[in-house]
Amino acid sequence: MNWNAFITCAVTGSGQSHLRSDRVPVTPAQIAAACVEAAGAGAAVAHVHVRDPETGAPARDPKLYREVVARVRDSGTDVILNLTAGMGGDLMLGPPEAPLPLGAGTDMASAAERLAHVEELLPEICTLDCGTMNFAEADYVMTNTPGMLRAMARRIRAAGVKPEIEVFDLGHLWLARTLVEEGLIDDPVLVQLCMGIPYGAPAELPALNAMLAQLPKGWIHSAFSIGRMQLPYVAQSVLSGGHVRVGLEDNIWLSRGVPATNGALVERAATMLSAMNVGVMGPSEVREMLKIQKRW
């Protein structure tokens, strides 16, 4: 049991959720406002993707991140920004009869390109998706080779940014442990257990327990799931000794038929933690725990 937990709000993501809910922020102004809203509701960390302001499609243009970060910082809101570094590893194969040439939507970038916004803006945290995975999206593969992850981990460490290791399955944890053993990721290690995402680890207790059994002593973890399992995982994660993630990246409903906002999801999570007598950590407490410095 974890009696003091922090809440991360993943405010927008890179999927097609903006087509299913008009509450999903798209423009830099909307994304920054969502970070501020989440912080006001009790989130210590805001996890940020950016989108094309015209189409809502996922993007990795540094100028979009630049605007989001500037708006959040100018607001005076004390929230830890966690910028994704997951974009740039998108492999879209052709159909099974003709997998090559690669399909539209393929975006394979260098480690330097994938981290350009991180090295420029120096958030306190950025993500490191620790493995390759099939998603339930036709012939799309999220691609993160061991060589790419080693190169990215070195750059993140040199920039003085704390990586949040994103783990979708047991093999990803094995690779994460290897990076730590090689000295590419410093203590305290921060890991996010991503459950219920097809086709990674299912959001079932035996799968979560298997992941937890592979966590080295001293690692700090959160665990979350998607859709209707997002809010139950608030309790499940702290019961497992972890922290909490909610937000519109992973779930667009507050309850059946009731569209969520980022603020409402964070408020619900904070209420659940309070009802369990779990303290909700603020940004300064999280910085102390993770040994990170406030950037502004």
KEKE-3310 file (N, C-alpha, C; in steps of 0.2 Angstrom, whole numbers, plus 5000, padded with zeros to 4 digits):
npx = (5004:5003:5004:5005:5003:5006:4997:4997:4992:4987:4985:4981:4987:4990:4981:4966:4956:4951:4942:4931:4928:4924:4930:4944:4959:4967:4974:4989:4986:4974:4979:4989:4980:4973:4983:4985:4972:4972:4982:4976:4966:4973:4983:5000:5009:5009:5007:5012:5007:5008:4997:4993:4987:4977:4971:4971:4979:4992:5008:5025:5031:5043:5040:5027:5027:5035:5026:5016:5023:5028:5016:5011:5021:5021:5009:5011:5008:5011:5017:5023:5030:5029:5035:5031:5042:5039:5035:5039:5043:5035:5030:5022:5016:5013:4999:4996:4999:5008:5019:5029:5031:5033:5019:5008:5009:5020:5033:5049:5061:5077:5087:5090:5081:5069:5071:5072:5064:5064:5077:5079:5069:5069:5061:5055:5053:5053:5046:5051:5048:5049:5052:5047:5031:5016:5001:4983:4979:4978:4991:5001:5016:5023:5039:5054:5069:5083:5095:5091:5084:5095:5103:5094:5092:5105:5105:5095:5099:5111:5105:5100:5087:5073:5070:5054:5050:5041:5032:5025:5024:5031:5043:5048:5051:5062:5071:5072:5078:5090:5095:5096:5106:5117:5120:5114:5102:5098:5096:5083:5074:5060:5045:5032:5018:5009:4994:4982:4982:4979:4991:4997:5002:4988:4974:4973:4974:4983:4992:4997:5003:5013:5021:5024:5032:5044:5049:5063:5069:5066:5063:5052:5035:5021:5004:4993:4977:4966:4951:4936:4943:4951:4949:4946:4959:4965:4964:4969:4982:4988:4986:4995:5007:5010:5009:4998:4989:4978:4967:4963:4970:4969:4956:4940:4928:4919:4909:4897:4890:4893:4903:4921:4932:4949:4951:4940:4943:4955:4950:4941:4950:4958:4948:4945:4957:4958:4947:4952:4961:4973:4987:4988:5001:5010:5018:5031:5034:5035:5045:5056:5056:5059:5071:5073:5075:5066:5061:5057)
npy = (4994:5011:5025:5039:5047:5053:5062:5060:5068:5064:5073:5074:5065:5055:5048:5045:5051:5064:5064:5059:5065:5082:5087:5084:5092:5101:5112:5121:5131:5126:5114:5118:5125:5114:5108:5117:5117:5103:5103:5112:5104:5095:5087:5083:5081:5085:5076:5078:5078:5084:5091:5093:5109:5111:5099:5090:5079:5068:5076:5082:5094:5105:5119:5119:5112:5121:5132:5127:5124:5137:5144:5137:5139:5153:5155:5154:5143:5129:5115:5099:5097:5084:5079:5070:5059:5050:5051:5049:5036:5028:5015:5011:4998:4991:4982:4965:4957:4965:4971:4981:4995:5006:5012:5027:5038:5033:5037:5038:5044:5051:5049:5062:5070:5065:5070:5083:5094:5091:5093:5106:5113:5108:5100:5094:5081:5067:5056:5038:5026:5010:4999:4989:4987:4980:4988:4989:4993:4990:4989:4995:4998:5002:5007:5005:5002:4993:4999:5012:5016:5016:5026:5037:5037:5041:5054:5060:5059:5067:5079:5082:5078:5069:5053:5045:5029:5021:5006:4993:4979:4963:4961:4974:4979:4971:4976:4989:4987:4983:4994:5002:4995:4997:5009:5020:5026:5035:5033:5040:5027:5029:5023:5019:5008:5002:4997:4986:4990:4986:4978:4974:4971:4964:4972:4965:4957:4946:4949:4962:4959:4951:4960:4969:4960:4960:4972:4981:4983:4999:5006:5018:5018:5020:5014:5012:5010:5009:5017:5011:5005:5015:5023:5013:5008:5018:5015:5002:5004:5012:5002:4993:4999:5010:5025:5037:5038:5048:5054:5062:5057:5043:5040:5045:5046:5051:5044:5032:5038:5051:5063:5066:5078:5084:5090:5085:5071:5071:5076:5066:5056:5061:5062:5048:5044:5051:5046:5033:5036:5040:5051:5065:5070:5085:5095:5100:5090:5079:5082:5082:5068:5062:5067:5079:5095:5110:5119:5132)
npz = (5000:4996:5004:5002:4987:4971:4958:4940:4926:4910:4897:4883:4873:4858:4850:4842:4850:4850:4840:4845:4857:4861:4871:4872:4872:4859:4852:4855:4865:4871:4876:4885:4894:4899:4906:4916:4922:4926:4936:4945:4950:4957:4952:4951:4941:4924:4909:4893:4876:4859:4846:4829:4826:4817:4812:4822:4822:4828:4833:4832:4832:4837:4840:4843:4856:4862:4863:4871:4883:4887:4889:4900:4909:4910:4916:4929:4936:4947:4942:4937:4922:4910:4896:4881:4873:4864:4851:4833:4832:4823:4814:4799:4791:4774:4767:4772:4760:4753:4762:4760:4749:4764:4773:4772:4786:4792:4803:4806:4816:4820:4836:4840:4834:4839:4852:4852:4856:4870:4874:4871:4879:4891:4901:4917:4917:4905:4894:4890:4880:4883:4873:4859:4850:4845:4841:4842:4829:4814:4803:4811:4820:4835:4837:4845:4846:4855:4852:4849:4860:4869:4864:4866:4880:4884:4879:4886:4899:4899:4897:4909:4912:4920:4915:4912:4912:4901:4901:4893:4893:4899:4893:4891:4903:4906:4897:4902:4914:4910:4904:4915:4923:4914:4917:4911:4915:4929:4947:4957:4949:4938:4933:4922:4922:4910:4907:4899:4886:4870:4860:4873:4890:4898:4907:4920:4936:4938:4927:4931:4943:4939:4932:4943:4951:4944:4946:4951:4968:4976:4964:4958:4955:4944:4940:4927:4918:4903:4896:4903:4914:4919:4931:4941:4942:4949:4962:4962:4958:4969:4979:4975:4979:4971:4961:4953:4937:4927:4914:4899:4888:4890:4893:4890:4897:4911:4918:4914:4899:4902:4898:4901:4908:4909:4921:4929:4929:4937:4949:4953:4955:4965:4975:4977:4982:4994:5000:5003:5013:5008:5005:4994:4985:4982:4969:4974:4984:4975:4967:4977:4980:4968:4965:4957:4950:4951:4936:4933)
capx = (5000:5006:5000:5006:5003:5005:4993:4999:4986:4989:4980:4978:4989:4991:4976:4960:4951:4948:4936:4926:4926:4926:4934:4951:4963:4971:4979:4994:4982:4970:4983:4992:4975:4972:4988:4984:4966:4973:4986:4972:4962:4977:4988:5007:5012:5005:5010:5010:5008:5005:4994:4992:4981:4972:4968:4971:4983:4998:5013:5031:5035:5046:5037:5020:5029:5037:5020:5013:5027:5028:5010:5010:5026:5019:5003:5013:5005:5017:5015:5029:5029:5032:5034:5032:5047:5037:5034:5045:5045:5029:5031:5016:5018:5008:4995:5000:5001:5013:5021:5033:5034:5030:5013:5007:5009:5027:5037:5054:5066:5083:5086:5091:5075:5064:5072:5074:5060:5066:5084:5078:5064:5072:5056:5058:5052:5051:5045:5055:5044:5055:5051:5043:5024:5010:4994:4977:4978:4980:4998:5005:5020:5027:5046:5059:5075:5087:5100:5088:5083:5101:5105:5089:5093:5111:5104:5090:5103:5115:5101:5098:5080:5071:5065:5049:5050:5034:5032:5019:5024:5036:5050:5050:5054:5068:5075:5073:5083:5096:5097:5098:5112:5122:5122:5111:5097:5100:5092:5078:5071:5053:5042:5025:5016:5004:4990:4976:4983:4980:4992:5002:4999:4981:4973:4971:4978:4989:4997:5000:5007:5019:5025:5027:5037:5050:5052:5068:5068:5068:5060:5046:5031:5013:5001:4986:4974:4963:4944:4932:4947:4956:4947:4947:4966:4968:4964:4973:4989:4991:4986:5001:5013:5012:5006:4992:4988:4972:4967:4959:4974:4968:4949:4936:4922:4919:4905:4893:4887:4895:4910:4925:4937:4955:4950:4935:4946:4959:4946:4938:4955:4959:4943:4946:4963:4956:4943:4956:4966:4980:4988:4989:5007:5011:5024:5037:5035:5037:5052:5060:5056:5062:5077:5073:5075:5061:5064:5056)
capy = (5000:5017:5030:5045:5046:5059:5061:5062:5069:5064:5078:5073:5059:5055:5044:5048:5053:5071:5063:5056:5070:5088:5090:5083:5098:5100:5117:5123:5135:5121:5109:5122:5126:5108:5106:5121:5114:5097:5105:5115:5099:5090:5084:5086:5081:5085:5073:5082:5077:5090:5089:5098:5113:5112:5093:5086:5073:5069:5080:5082:5100:5108:5125:5117:5111:5128:5136:5124:5125:5144:5146:5134:5143:5160:5155:5154:5136:5125:5108:5096:5095:5078:5079:5064:5058:5044:5052:5047:5029:5025:5011:5009:4993:4990:4976:4958:4955:4969:4976:4986:5000:5008:5016:5033:5038:5031:5043:5036:5049:5050:5051:5069:5073:5064:5073:5090:5098:5090:5096:5114:5116:5105:5099:5090:5073:5066:5048:5034:5020:5005:4993:4989:4984:4980:4991:4987:4998:4988:4987:5000:4996:5007:5005:5007:4997:4994:5004:5019:5018:5018:5033:5042:5037:5045:5061:5062:5059:5072:5085:5082:5077:5063:5049:5041:5023:5018:4999:4990:4972:4961:4962:4981:4979:4967:4980:4994:4985:4983:5001:5005:4991:4999:5016:5025:5029:5036:5032:5034:5025:5031:5018:5019:5002:5004:4991:4986:4993:4981:4971:4973:4968:4965:4975:4960:4957:4942:4952:4967:4956:4948:4966:4971:4955:4961:4979:4981:4987:5006:5009:5021:5016:5021:5010:5014:5007:5014:5016:5010:5003:5020:5025:5008:5008:5023:5011:4997:5006:5013:4996:4989:5003:5014:5031:5037:5042:5048:5060:5061:5052:5036:5038:5051:5046:5051:5038:5030:5043:5057:5065:5068:5083:5082:5092:5081:5065:5072:5077:5060:5052:5064:5060:5041:5043:5054:5041:5028:5039:5041:5058:5067:5073:5091:5095:5100:5083:5074:5084:5079:5061:5060:5071:5083:5102:5115:5122:5139)
capz = (5000:4996:5008:4999:4980:4966:4952:4934:4921:4903:4895:4877:4870:4851:4847:4839:4855:4848:4836:4849:4862:4860:4877:4871:4869:4852:4851:4861:4870:4874:4880:4891:4899:4902:4911:4922:4925:4930:4942:4950:4953:4961:4948:4952:4935:4918:4904:4887:4869:4855:4840:4823:4828:4811:4810:4828:4821:4832:4830:4837:4830:4844:4841:4847:4863:4865:4865:4877:4889:4888:4892:4907:4914:4911:4920:4936:4939:4949:4940:4934:4915:4908:4889:4878:4868:4860:4844:4829:4831:4820:4808:4796:4785:4770:4769:4772:4754:4751:4767:4758:4753:4770:4772:4775:4793:4795:4805:4810:4817:4824:4843:4841:4832:4844:4859:4850:4861:4877:4875:4870:4884:4898:4906:4923:4915:4898:4893:4887:4879:4883:4869:4852:4852:4840:4843:4839:4823:4807:4802:4814:4825:4839:4836:4849:4846:4860:4850:4849:4867:4873:4862:4869:4887:4885:4878:4891:4905:4898:4897:4916:4913:4923:4911:4915:4908:4899:4900:4891:4894:4903:4890:4891:4910:4906:4894:4906:4919:4907:4903:4922:4924:4910:4919:4907:4919:4936:4953:4958:4943:4938:4928:4922:4920:4905:4907:4896:4879:4865:4863:4878:4896:4900:4914:4924:4942:4937:4923:4935:4948:4936:4931:4949:4953:4940:4948:4957:4974:4975:4958:4959:4949:4943:4935:4924:4912:4899:4896:4910:4919:4921:4937:4946:4943:4954:4968:4961:4958:4976:4983:4973:4981:4966:4960:4949:4931:4924:4909:4892:4884:4891:4894:4889:4901:4919:4920:4908:4895:4905:4895:4906:4907:4913:4928:4932:4931:4942:4955:4955:4957:4972:4980:4978:4986:5000:5004:5005:5017:5005:5004:4988:4985:4978:4965:4978:4987:4970:4965:4982:4980:4962:4965:4951:4951:4948:4931:4933)
cpx = (5004:5002:5001:5007:5003:5001:4996:4993:4989:4984:4977:4980:4989:4986:4971:4954:4948:4942:4930:4923:4929:4930:4942:4954:4967:4976:4983:4990:4978:4974:4986:4986:4973:4977:4987:4977:4968:4977:4981:4967:4966:4982:4995:5011:5007:5009:5007:5012:5006:5002:4994:4986:4975:4968:4967:4975:4989:5004:5019:5035:5037:5042:5030:5022:5031:5032:5017:5017:5027:5022:5009:5015:5023:5012:5005:5011:5011:5014:5022:5027:5033:5030:5036:5038:5046:5036:5040:5047:5039:5031:5024:5018:5012:5004:4999:5002:5007:5015:5025:5031:5030:5024:5013:5006:5016:5031:5043:5060:5072:5082:5086:5084:5069:5065:5073:5070:5062:5073:5083:5074:5066:5066:5059:5058:5051:5050:5050:5051:5049:5053:5047:5036:5019:5004:4989:4975:4981:4987:5003:5009:5024:5034:5051:5064:5079:5093:5097:5087:5090:5104:5100:5091:5100:5109:5100:5095:5108:5111:5099:5090:5078:5067:5060:5048:5043:5035:5025:5018:5030:5043:5052:5053:5061:5073:5077:5078:5090:5099:5100:5105:5118:5124:5119:5105:5098:5094:5089:5075:5063:5050:5035:5022:5009:5000:4984:4976:4984:4987:4998:5000:4992:4980:4970:4976:4984:4994:5001:5005:5013:5024:5028:5032:5044:5053:5057:5067:5071:5066:5053:5041:5024:5011:4994:4983:4969:4955:4941:4937:4952:4955:4948:4955:4969:4969:4969:4981:4992:4991:4993:5008:5014:5008:5001:4992:4981:4973:4964:4963:4971:4960:4945:4929:4923:4914:4901:4889:4889:4902:4914:4929:4943:4954:4946:4938:4951:4955:4943:4944:4957:4954:4943:4952:4961:4952:4946:4962:4973:4981:4990:4995:5007:5017:5030:5039:5038:5044:5057:5061:5060:5069:5078:5072:5069:5064:5063:5052)
cpy = (5006:5023:5037:5045:5053:5057:5064:5063:5069:5067:5077:5067:5060:5051:5048:5050:5059:5070:5061:5060:5077:5091:5088:5089:5096:5106:5118:5126:5130:5116:5112:5123:5120:5106:5111:5119:5108:5099:5108:5110:5094:5086:5087:5086:5081:5082:5076:5079:5083:5087:5095:5102:5113:5105:5089:5080:5074:5072:5080:5089:5104:5115:5124:5116:5117:5132:5134:5126:5133:5146:5143:5138:5150:5161:5155:5147:5132:5118:5106:5094:5089:5077:5072:5064:5052:5044:5051:5040:5025:5022:5009:5004:4993:4984:4970:4956:4959:4974:4981:4989:5002:5012:5023:5033:5036:5037:5040:5041:5047:5051:5058:5072:5071:5067:5081:5095:5097:5094:5104:5116:5113:5104:5095:5083:5073:5058:5045:5027:5014:4999:4994:4985:4985:4983:4988:4991:4995:4985:4992:4996:5002:5004:5008:5002:4998:4999:5011:5021:5019:5025:5038:5043:5041:5052:5064:5063:5065:5079:5086:5082:5070:5059:5045:5035:5021:5010:4996:4982:4970:4962:4969:4982:4976:4972:4986:4993:4985:4990:5004:5001:4994:5007:5022:5029:5029:5035:5039:5033:5026:5027:5019:5012:5003:4998:4992:4989:4987:4982:4970:4969:4969:4968:4970:4959:4952:4945:4958:4964:4953:4954:4968:4966:4957:4968:4978:4985:4994:5009:5012:5020:5019:5016:5012:5010:5012:5013:5016:5008:5008:5021:5019:5007:5013:5019:5006:4999:5008:5007:4992:4993:5008:5021:5031:5041:5042:5053:5057:5057:5045:5034:5045:5051:5047:5045:5037:5036:5050:5059:5068:5075:5081:5084:5087:5074:5065:5073:5071:5056:5054:5062:5053:5040:5046:5049:5035:5030:5040:5049:5059:5072:5079:5091:5096:5093:5078:5076:5081:5072:5059:5063:5075:5091:5106:5119:5130:5141)
cpz = (5000:4999:5006:4991:4976:4960:4946:4930:4914:4899:4888:4873:4862:4847:4844:4843:4853:4844:4839:4855:4861:4866:4877:4868:4863:4851:4857:4867:4874:4879:4886:4896:4902:4907:4917:4926:4929:4936:4947:4953:4957:4958:4950:4946:4929:4912:4897:4880:4865:4849:4835:4825:4823:4811:4817:4828:4826:4829:4835:4835:4837:4845:4844:4854:4866:4867:4871:4884:4891:4891:4899:4912:4915:4915:4928:4940:4941:4947:4936:4927:4913:4900:4886:4873:4864:4853:4840:4829:4828:4814:4805:4790:4780:4771:4769:4766:4751:4757:4766:4751:4760:4769:4774:4783:4796:4797:4809:4810:4821:4832:4844:4839:4837:4851:4858:4855:4868:4878:4874:4877:4891:4903:4912:4921:4908:4898:4889:4886:4878:4879:4863:4854:4846:4844:4839:4833:4817:4807:4805:4819:4828:4840:4840:4850:4852:4859:4851:4856:4871:4871:4865:4876:4888:4884:4884:4898:4905:4898:4904:4917:4916:4918:4915:4910:4907:4897:4899:4892:4897:4900:4890:4898:4910:4902:4898:4912:4916:4906:4910:4924:4920:4912:4915:4910:4926:4941:4955:4951:4943:4932:4928:4919:4916:4904:4902:4889:4875:4861:4867:4884:4897:4907:4919:4930:4941:4933:4927:4940:4945:4934:4938:4952:4950:4942:4953:4963:4973:4969:4961:4953:4950:4939:4933:4919:4909:4899:4903:4915:4922:4929:4942:4947:4947:4960:4968:4961:4965:4980:4981:4975:4976:4967:4955:4943:4929:4918:4903:4887:4884:4892:4894:4892:4908:4922:4914:4905:4898:4902:4901:4903:4911:4920:4932:4934:4936:4949:4957:4958:4964:4977:4982:4983:4993:5004:5006:5010:5015:5003:4997:4988:4980:4974:4969:4981:4981:4968:4970:4981:4974:4961:4959:4954:4948:4942:4930:4939)
residu = (MET:ASN:TRP:ASN:ALA:PHE:ILE:THR:CYS:ALA:VAL:THR:GLY:SER:GLY:GLN:SER:HIS:LEU:ARG:SER:ASP:ARG:VAL:PRO:VAL:THR:PRO:ALA:GLN:ILE:ALA:ALA:ALA:CYS:VAL:GLU:ALA:ALA:GLY:ALA:GLY:ALA:ALA:VAL:ALA:HIS:VAL:HIS:VAL:ARG:ASP:PRO:GLU:THR:GLY:ALA:PRO:ALA:ARG:ASP:PRO:LYS:LEU:TYR:ARG:GLU:VAL:VAL:ALA:ARG:VAL:ARG:ASP:SER:GLY:THR:ASP:VAL:ILE:LEU:ASN:LEU:THR:ALA:GLY:MET:GLY:GLY:ASP:LEU:MET:LEU:GLY:PRO:PRO:GLU:ALA:PRO:LEU:PRO:LEU:GLY:ALA:GLY:THR:ASP:MET:ALA:SER:ALA:ALA:GLU:ARG:LEU:ALA:HIS:VAL:GLU:GLU:LEU:LEU:PRO:GLU:ILE:CYS:THR:LEU:ASP:CYS:GLY:THR:MET:ASN:PHE:ALA:GLU:ALA:ASP:TYR:VAL:MET:THR:ASN:THR:PRO:GLY:MET:LEU:ARG:ALA:MET:ALA:ARG:ARG:ILE:ARG:ALA:ALA:GLY:VAL:LYS:PRO:GLU:ILE:GLU:VAL:PHE:ASP:LEU:GLY:HIS:LEU:TRP:LEU:ALA:ARG:THR:LEU:VAL:GLU:GLU:GLY:LEU:ILE:ASP:ASP:PRO:VAL:LEU:VAL:GLN:LEU:CYS:MET:GLY:ILE:PRO:TYR:GLY:ALA:PRO:ALA:GLU:LEU:PRO:ALA:LEU:ASN:ALA:MET:LEU:ALA:GLN:LEU:PRO:LYS:GLY:TRP:ILE:HIS:SER:ALA:PHE:SER:ILE:GLY:ARG:MET:GLN:LEU:PRO:TYR:VAL:ALA:GLN:SER:VAL:LEU:SER:GLY:GLY:HIS:VAL:ARG:VAL:GLY:LEU:GLU:ASP:ASN:ILE:TRP:LEU:SER:ARG:GLY:VAL:PRO:ALA:THR:ASN:GLY:ALA:LEU:VAL:GLU:ARG:ALA:ALA:THR:MET:LEU:SER:ALA:MET:ASN:VAL:GLY:VAL:MET:GLY:PRO:SER:GLU:VAL:ARG:GLU:MET:LEU:LYS:ILE:GLN:LYS:ARG:TRP)
# end
